[in-house]
Amino acid sequence: MKVRVPVVLTLLASLSACGGGEPAQETEAELVERARGIHERVITLDTHDDISPANFTAERNYTEDLGNQVNLPKMEAGGLDVAWLIVYVGQDDLTDAGFAEAYDQAIAKFDAIHRLTDEIAPDQIELALTSDDVRRIVASGKKVAMIGIENGYPVGMDASRVREFAELGGRYMSLAHNGHSQLADSNTGEQFDEWLHGGLSDLGREVIAEMNRWGVMVDISHPSKEANLETMQISRAPVIASHSAARALGDHSRNLDDEQLLALAENGGVVQTVAFQSYLRPDKNNAHEEASQAVIRDVAA
């Protein structure tokens, strides 16, 4: 999307300043042109786009610019190829009634996404289940929808729902959100040092095994540090952090500290940085910007 061009531009400027046999430093217009060329050649993904089923109806849907951040007109204008549409359910009581309501909410969002790709705009966007699907759909000229699940709460106490969600198209899931789930502690426990499991629950470990079995990536963007470290130890597949930032640059419990980032590198996983000020600059000062500029200066030196 358009906001990404300055990011690429900054990196290109840093590399150009390094020398290493490169020609004379490019002008800003040349750098922008080169950045746009990269943007047009690669497959661009946004790994976390929240949705509302109200925007997936015959009368109101993503074929229109609804004023939200991601829809088909904006994907086209910004050059975004792949949108991970999110089946999100907020944390509530760990009771049979709570699990049942969470499951119903999750299914409503799965249904909404399938309605977009199967009925509303199948000529514009298609659901991908594999990386090969993504390449094929992009080559066809259509946009790509993928499905992520934010919060394992709708799994309830039944690990077999992992397979059900995978068959509905879910390709990543976080085990908790804001509040401890039946599967894992949340980062929010840090504020008062209050924990439910001390990391993962036994059911959470079982769910991770099921996710590995059915090809659903584990997302560590919301659980506690202890839950994340254990997850990276026991998962047989690399994990992701679909929308996280670095705690060294922003002191928020949601952000990943160096120990988690090093464990993620060892695991073979990947982080997609969250573009949200309260995580990038939670202290409302310029620490993040100053640290980022220091990194750029070091690279360019």
N, C-alpha and C positions, 0 to 999 in steps of 0.2 A: 504494500500500500504506500501511498505517497509519503507518509511519515518515515518510511524506512530508508528513503533515498539519502537524507542527511547522515544516517548511520553508516551506510556504505561509503558515502562521500568522506566521512571522517577517517574510516579505515584506509581508504585509498590514499588520502592525503598523508597519513602516517607512513604508509609503505613507500610512497613516492619520496618522502623526506629522508628515508633510510639510505638512499643511493643504491649501492649494490649493482652498478652497471645500468641502472635505469636512465633513460634520457632526461633532459632538463625537466624540471617540475612542471606539471600540467597546469593550465589555467583552470579557474573554477568552472568555466563552461565545459572544458574538456573532461574534467573529473565528473561533472554531472552527467555528461553524455556517456561516459564509460560506466558509471553506476547504473544508469538506466538500461544500458545494454546487458549488464549482468542480471538486473531485475527481470528483464524480458526473457532471458535464456533459461533461468532456473525455475523450478516449481516452487512457488511461494505458499507457505502454510501459516495459518493462524490456529494455534493448538487449543484455544479456549474461547468459545463464543456462546455466552448464555442465551437462552431462548425463552419465549413464552408461547404456549400453545395457541394463545389468542391471535398470534401473528401467522398462523398456518391454516387459515380458513379460505374458503372460496372468495369471500368478500375482502379479506385483508391478509396479505401474504408477502413473501420475500421477492416476488417479481416487481414490487414497488419499493421506492425509497421511503421507508416508513419513518425516517428520522432516527432510527437506531444505528448502531455502529457498523453492523454487518448485515447486508442484504445483497441480492443479486446485482442491482444497479451499481452499488458501491464496490462490490467485488470486481465488476467489469472495469469501472473507472480507475480503481486503484491497482489493478493487476494482481489481485489475490486469487490464486488458483484453488486452494483447498481451505475450507472452513470446517473445523471440528465443532459440531453443534453439540451442546452439552445437556445431558439428562441430569439435572441438578435437583436434589431434594434436601431441604434444610433439616438439620438435626432436631429431633423431638424425643419423646419418651421412649425408653427401651421396653416397650410392652407389646403384646400381640396387636392391640388396636393401633399403636403407633407404627408398627411394621406394616400392617395392612394398608394404612393410609399412605405411607411412603411408597409402597409398591404401586398403588393405584396412580399416584402422581408420576412415578417414573414411567409407567406404561403409557400414560397420556402424552408424555414428551417423546417417547419412542414413536408412538403413532403419528404425532405431528410431523416429525422428520420424514417418516416414510410417506406421509401424505404429500409433502413438498416434492419429493423425488419421484413418486409413483403416479401422482394425480395432477398436482398443480403445475409443475414445471419440469416434466421429464425431458423436454427438449433443451433445457437450459442447465440442469444440474442432475448429477447421478450419485448414488451412494456407493462409496468404495469400501471394500472389506479387506483389501490387501494393497501392498505397494504397487504390484503389477496393475491392479485396477486403477490406481491413481494415474499411472503413466498412460494407460490406455484412454482414460476419460479425458485427461488434459490434451492428448494428441487429437481427440475427436473435436476439440473446440469447446467442450462443455466445462462448467465448473464442477467441483468435487465437494460432496458432503461426506464427512466422517463423523462418528459418534463417540463421544467420551462420556463417562459417568462420573459425576462429582458427588462423592459420598456413597459409601457402601451400605448405608442405612437401609435402602430398599431391599437388600438381600435378606433382611430379617435374620432368622436363625437357621436358614436353609441354604447351605453352600451350593446346592444344585442349581440355584437361580443364576449362578455365574454362567453356566452353560446356556440358560435361557436368554440372558442378556447378550451373550456373545452371538447367539443365533439371530437376535434382533439387530445386530450390527455393532454392538458396543465393542470398542477396541482398546480402551483404557478405562481404569476405574481407580479412584482414590478410596482408601479405606475409612476415612473420616473427613469431617468438615469442621465447622465451628461448634465444638462440643464433642465429647467422647461418644463414639458409637459402640455397638456391640463387638466390633472388629478391632478397633485400635483407639488409643488415646489421641486427642487432638492437641495441636500446638497451643490452643487456648488455655490448657491446664497450667501453663507456665506462669500465668499472672499471679495465681494464688498457690502454686505448687500443689495442685489437687489433681490426682490421677485416678483412673478407674482400673487400668490393667497393668500399669508400669511398662507400657509399650504396646505390643500386640496381645490380643486374647488368643486362646486356643482356637476359637472359631476363625479368627483372623488369619492364623497360620494355615488353617485348612482352606480358607478362601484363596489365599495366595497360591497354594498348590493347584487349586482348580483354575485360577487365572492362567497360570503357566500351562496347564493342560489344554485350555481352550483358546489360547492365543490372545488373551486380554492383558495388555501392559499394565503394570502397577504404577500408579501416579502418586508421588510422594509430596505433592504440593501443600497438603493441609495437615497430615498427622504430626504427632510429636516427634522430637528428635530421636528418642529411644525407639519408637515404633519404626521410624525411617531406617535407622541403623540396622535394626533386626531384619527388616524387610530386605535390605540390600544383601544381607548375609544369606538369607534362606531362599530368595527368588532364584530360580534356575534360568531366568531370562533377564536381560538388562531392564532397568526401570527408567521412568521419565519423571521429570518435574514439569508439568504442563504450564504452570504459570507461577514461578518463584523468582526471588531476587536473592542477592548475596547479603548475608547478615553483617559482614565486615563493612559494608557500605550503608546499610540501613538496619538499625537495631530493632527489629520486629520479630516476634516469635514465629511468624509465618516463614521468615527468610531462612535460607540454608547457611549454617556456619561452615567454617573451613573443614571441620571434621566430616560433616555430611558431604560436602563437595568432593573431598578427596576419596571418600568411600564410593561416591557416585562414579568417579573416574575409574576406580578399581572395578566397579560393577560393569562398566561399559555403557552406562546410561547417559542421558543428555538432559540439559535444562533449557527451557524456554523462558526468558525473563518476562516477568509481569510488567506491563506498562501502566502502572497505577501508582500515583504519587505517594499514597500513604505507606507503601512498601518500599519505594525507591528513596523517599525522603521523609521517613516517619517523624524525625525530629524537627522538620520544617526549616532546616538550614541548608547550606550548600555543600554539606560533607560529601554527598554522593557525586555531585558535579566536580568538586575539587579532586576527589580521588580518581574519577574517570579521566580527568585532564592530566593527572600525574602519570597514569598508565600510558596515555598517548605520548606524553613528553619522553618517557623512558624508551618507548618503542622507536620514536623518531630520533633519539640521541645518537 
